[in-house]
Amino acid sequence: MDGVVDYRGRPISPATNGGWTSALFIIGTNDGYIMYWGMGIRVEMAERFAYYGITSNLISYLTGPLRESTAAGAANENAWSGAASTLALVGAVVADSWLGRYRTVLYSSFLSFLGLGLLTLSATLPSLKPPECIAVDGESSSCPPPSTFQVGFFFFSLYLIALAHGGHKPCAQAFGADQFDSRDPVESASRSSFFNWWYFGVCAGTITAQLILNYVQDNMGWALGFGLPCVAMAWRFWRFSLERERIATILWQRKARL
């Protein structure tokens, strides 16, 4: 097919490359069937699960373990969310000018896993974890503030996730749509259907995060609440890397995007 190659720049055949096989992989499905968390979680569903697992309850961590005021916590949450959204502009430029969409999504997955891993450590290791409140008497307690290093480590981890989100956001959906040839009537119709399934993946990841992770963070601890999204992203990155050679036979991009 003219003007279409795999991620290594090799010519591809529309009979064996692109289409629903690769598009469903990007959304978070396998062999045409929707998969749930664990073995089947991939790309967009995993990213939404991880991102909203942090952002939906971030204010509780900022005003709780980090001892910030409500105003300061809200300001920091808004600044982080704004940075994550703004960095999508940078991610789009990097993808279109240098890396291409596939590599940008792959590297963003690793950065997200790394950021979530560091975030989990910040809520687990005694040297990185904000100190617990100490009971003074039966009616009051003393809550020592976290050290500057602990706060800095937490926000470094948090903004690493924002950077990863900026790389993923402008590329993954467009990369999925690239799997369909708009010049073919059948694939053009499938491309329209793809966006419906894409939105399903977005909603499934978001709802699951808000229903499960918020409860885990509030009732079972922040280490586990941050650890679960980290595991999801680790699985996504591992599968994306493990199947790199196989993906090269089913995932393709236009040369203009490489």
C-alpha positions in Angstrom: 0.0 0.0 0.0 1.4 3.4 -1.0 2.6 5.7 1.8 2.1 3.2 4.6 4.8 1.4 6.6 5.3 -0.4 9.9 7.0 1.2 12.8 10.4 0.3 11.4 9.6 1.8 8.0 9.1 -1.5 6.2 6.3 -1.8 3.6 3.1 -3.5 4.8 0.2 -5.3 3.3 -3.4 -4.3 4.1 -4.3 -8.0 4.1 -2.1 -8.7 7.2 -1.5 -5.3 8.8 -3.6 -2.7 10.5 -7.4 -2.9 10.8 -9.3 -4.2 13.9 -6.6 -6.6 15.0 -4.2 -3.8 15.9 -6.9 -1.2 16.8 -8.5 -3.4 19.4 -5.1 -4.1 20.9 -4.6 -0.3 21.3 -8.0 0.2 23.0 -7.4 -2.7 25.4 -9.0 -5.7 23.8 -7.7 -9.0 22.4 -8.9 -11.1 19.5 -12.0 -9.0 19.3 -13.3 -9.6 22.8 -13.2 -6.9 25.6 -10.8 -7.9 28.3 -10.9 -6.9 31.9 -8.2 -5.9 34.4 -5.2 -8.1 34.8 -4.0 -10.2 31.9 -6.0 -8.2 29.3 -5.5 -4.6 30.4 -3.7 -2.6 27.7 -3.0 0.8 26.4 -5.9 3.2 26.8 -7.8 1.3 29.5 -4.6 0.9 31.5 -3.7 4.5 31.1 -7.1 5.8 32.1 -7.1 3.4 35.1 -3.8 4.7 36.2 -4.3 8.4 35.5 -7.7 8.7 37.1 -6.6 6.4 39.9 -4.3 9.3 40.9 -6.2 12.5 39.9 -9.6 11.5 41.2 -8.4 11.3 44.9 -5.2 13.4 44.8 -6.7 16.2 47.0 -7.2 13.7 49.8 -3.5 12.8 49.8 -2.3 16.4 49.6 -4.5 17.5 52.5 -3.9 14.2 54.4 -0.4 12.7 54.5 1.2 15.8 53.0 -0.5 18.1 55.5 -1.4 20.8 53.0 -4.3 23.2 53.5 -7.4 22.8 51.3 -6.4 25.9 49.3 -2.8 24.7 48.8 -3.9 21.2 47.9 -6.5 22.4 45.4 -3.9 24.8 43.8 -1.4 21.9 43.5 -4.0 19.6 42.0 -5.1 22.1 39.4 -1.4 22.9 38.6 -0.7 19.3 38.0 -3.8 18.6 35.9 -3.1 21.7 33.9 0.5 20.6 33.3 -0.6 17.1 32.2 -3.0 18.6 29.7 -0.6 21.3 28.4 2.2 18.7 27.9 0.0 17.0 25.3 1.1 19.8 23.0 4.7 18.9 23.5 3.9 15.2 23.1 2.2 15.9 19.8 5.2 17.8 18.4 7.7 15.2 19.6 5.6 12.4 18.0 5.0 14.1 14.7 8.5 15.5 14.3 10.8 12.8 15.8 9.6 9.7 17.5 6.4 8.8 15.7 3.2 7.7 17.5 4.2 4.1 18.3 7.4 5.0 20.0 5.9 8.0 21.8 3.2 5.7 23.3 5.8 3.1 24.2 8.1 5.5 25.9 5.2 7.3 27.6 4.1 3.9 29.0 7.5 3.4 30.6 7.6 7.0 32.0 4.1 6.4 33.5 5.2 3.1 35.1 8.3 4.8 36.4 6.4 7.7 37.9 3.8 5.4 39.5 6.5 3.2 40.9 8.2 6.2 42.5 4.9 7.4 43.8 4.3 4.0 45.4 7.7 4.2 47.1 6.8 7.6 48.4 3.9 6.1 50.2 5.7 3.0 51.3 9.3 3.5 52.4 9.8 5.2 55.8 12.4 7.6 54.5 10.1 8.8 51.7 6.7 8.4 53.5 5.3 11.5 55.4 5.4 10.8 59.2 2.3 9.5 60.9 0.4 11.5 63.4 1.5 10.8 67.0 -1.1 10.6 69.8 -0.4 13.1 72.5 -3.3 12.3 74.8 -6.7 10.8 74.5 -8.2 13.7 72.7 -5.4 15.2 70.5 -2.5 14.2 68.3 0.7 15.8 66.9 1.2 15.6 63.1 4.8 16.4 62.1 5.0 17.9 58.6 6.8 15.9 55.9 10.4 16.9 55.1 11.3 19.0 52.0 12.9 16.0 50.4 9.7 13.9 50.9 7.5 16.6 49.4 10.0 17.1 46.5 10.2 13.3 45.8 6.4 13.1 45.7 5.9 16.0 43.3 8.8 14.7 41.1 7.0 11.4 40.8 3.7 13.1 40.2 5.0 15.4 37.4 6.7 12.4 35.8 3.2 10.9 35.4 2.0 14.2 33.9 4.9 14.1 31.4 3.9 10.6 30.4 0.3 11.6 30.1 1.4 14.4 27.7 3.0 11.8 25.4 0.2 9.4 25.5 -2.8 11.7 25.1 -2.3 13.1 21.6 -0.9 9.9 20.1 -2.8 6.7 21.2 -6.2 7.5 19.7 -4.8 8.8 16.5 -2.5 5.8 16.3 -5.5 3.5 16.7 -7.3 5.3 13.9 -4.2 5.0 11.7 -4.8 1.3 11.6 -7.7 1.8 9.1 -7.3 2.9 5.5 -9.6 5.8 5.0 -9.5 5.2 1.2 -11.1 1.8 1.7 -15.0 2.0 2.2 -15.1 -1.0 4.5 -12.2 0.2 6.7 -13.5 3.7 6.6 -16.7 2.5 8.2 -14.7 0.4 10.7 -12.7 3.5 11.6 -15.9 5.3 12.7 -16.9 2.3 14.8 -13.4 2.3 16.3 -14.0 5.7 18.0 -17.1 4.2 19.8 -15.0 1.4 21.2 -12.2 3.8 22.1 -14.7 5.8 24.2 -15.8 2.6 25.8 -12.2 1.9 26.8 -11.8 5.4 28.2 -15.0 5.1 30.3 -14.2 1.6 31.5 -10.8 2.6 32.8 -12.1 5.8 34.4 -15.1 4.2 36.1 -13.1 1.3 37.4 -10.4 3.6 38.8 -13.0 5.8 40.6 -15.0 2.8 42.0 -12.1 0.7 43.1 -9.0 2.8 43.7 -10.7 5.6 45.7 -12.0 3.0 48.1 -8.6 1.2 48.3 -6.8 4.5 49.0 -9.2 5.7 51.6 -9.6 2.3 53.4 -6.7 0.1 52.6 -3.8 2.5 52.4 -2.1 4.8 49.9 0.8 2.3 49.2 -1.7 -0.2 47.7 -3.8 2.6 46.1 -0.8 3.8 44.2 0.6 0.3 43.7 -2.4 -1.0 41.7 -2.1 1.6 38.9 1.7 0.9 38.9 1.0 -2.8 38.3 -1.5 -2.0 35.5 1.0 0.2 33.7 3.8 -2.3 34.3 1.7 -4.9 32.6 0.8 -2.6 29.7 4.5 -1.7 29.1 5.7 -5.3 29.4 3.1 -6.6 26.9 3.8 -3.7 24.5 7.5 -4.4 24.6 7.2 -8.2 24.6 5.1 -8.2 21.5 7.2 -5.6 19.7 8.2 -7.9 16.8 4.7 -9.3 16.5 3.2 -5.8 16.7 5.5 -4.7 13.8 3.5 -7.1 11.6 0.1 -5.7 12.6 0.7 -2.1 13.6 1.4 0.5 11.0 1.7 4.3 10.6 1.8 6.7 7.7 5.3 7.8 6.8 4.4 11.4 7.5 3.9 10.4 11.1 7.3 8.6 11.5 
